[in-house]
């Protein structure tokens, strides 16, 4: 399987995982369990998965719309450059502080 296919499958897995944790957060909030460890863990993992999803999407944009390589003949060169730069902007503006400050494996 190509690396691009694996990245797309991983992105889909992240999105499904994010939806699961979002539903779990909503369920716990509805039942008034905002002070539990389970609620805090669900929020922790929801935020991490969202961050990883944004980074993976940015990498996908950077790869697909790299101006030096021609993957798509449908879009113009200017559109390719804008989408390529958008991928870099997503990576630069991602919430890196939340990911590393609260990460359990960094402490």
C-alpha positions in Angstrom: 0.0 0.0 0.0 1.3 3.4 -0.9 2.2 5.9 1.8 -0.4 8.3 0.6 -3.1 5.7 1.0 -1.9 4.9 4.5 -2.1 8.6 5.4 -5.6 9.0 4.1 -6.7 5.9 6.0 -5.0 7.3 9.2 -6.8 10.6 8.7 -10.2 8.8 8.4 -9.3 6.8 11.6 -8.5 10.1 13.4 -11.8 11.6 12.3 -13.8 8.7 13.5 -11.9 8.7 16.8 -12.5 12.4 17.2 -16.3 11.9 16.7 -16.2 9.1 19.3 -14.5 11.3 21.9 -16.7 14.3 21.1 -19.8 12.2 21.6 -18.3 10.9 24.9 -17.7 14.4 26.1 -21.2 15.5 25.2 -22.6 12.4 27.0 -20.6 13.0 30.1 -21.5 16.7 30.1 -25.2 15.9 29.7 -25.0 13.5 32.7 -23.3 16.2 34.9 -19.9 14.4 35.1 -17.7 17.3 34.2 -15.6 16.9 37.3 -14.7 13.2 36.7 -11.4 11.9 35.5 -13.2 10.2 32.6 -14.5 13.5 31.4 -11.0 15.1 31.6 -9.4 12.2 29.8 -12.1 12.4 27.0 -11.3 16.1 26.5 -7.6 15.4 26.6 -7.8 12.8 23.9 -10.3 14.7 21.8 -8.0 17.7 21.7 -4.9 15.6 20.9 -6.7 13.8 18.1 -7.9 17.1 16.6 -4.4 18.4 16.7 -3.0 15.3 15.0 -5.8 15.5 12.4 -5.0 19.1 11.5 -1.3 18.3 11.2 -2.0 15.2 9.0 -4.3 17.3 6.8 -1.7 19.9 6.4 0.9 17.3 5.4 -1.6 15.9 2.9 -2.1 19.4 1.4 1.6 20.1 1.3 2.2 16.8 -0.5 -0.7 16.9 -2.9 -0.2 20.5 -3.9 3.6 20.8 -4.0 4.3 23.3 -6.8 7.4 21.3 -7.8 5.5 18.1 -8.5 2.5 17.8 -10.8 -0.2 15.5 -9.3 -3.3 17.3 -10.7 -3.7 18.8 -14.2 -7.1 20.2 -13.3 -6.0 23.1 -11.0 -3.8 26.0 -12.1 -0.3 26.6 -10.8 -1.5 29.5 -8.7 -4.2 27.4 -7.0 -1.6 24.7 -6.4 0.7 27.2 -4.7 -2.1 28.6 -2.6 -3.2 25.1 -1.4 0.5 24.2 -0.7 1.0 27.4 1.3 -2.3 26.7 3.1 -0.9 23.4 4.3 2.1 25.2 5.8 -0.1 27.8 7.4 -2.1 25.0 9.1 1.0 23.5 10.5 2.4 26.8 11.7 -0.9 28.0 13.3 -1.7 24.7 14.9 -2.2 24.8 18.7 1.3 23.4 19.5 1.2 24.7 23.1 -1.8 22.7 24.0 -0.3 19.6 22.5 3.0 19.8 24.3 2.1 21.5 27.6 -0.5 19.1 28.6 1.1 16.0 27.1 1.6 13.2 29.6 4.6 11.8 27.8 6.5 15.1 27.9 6.4 15.5 31.7 
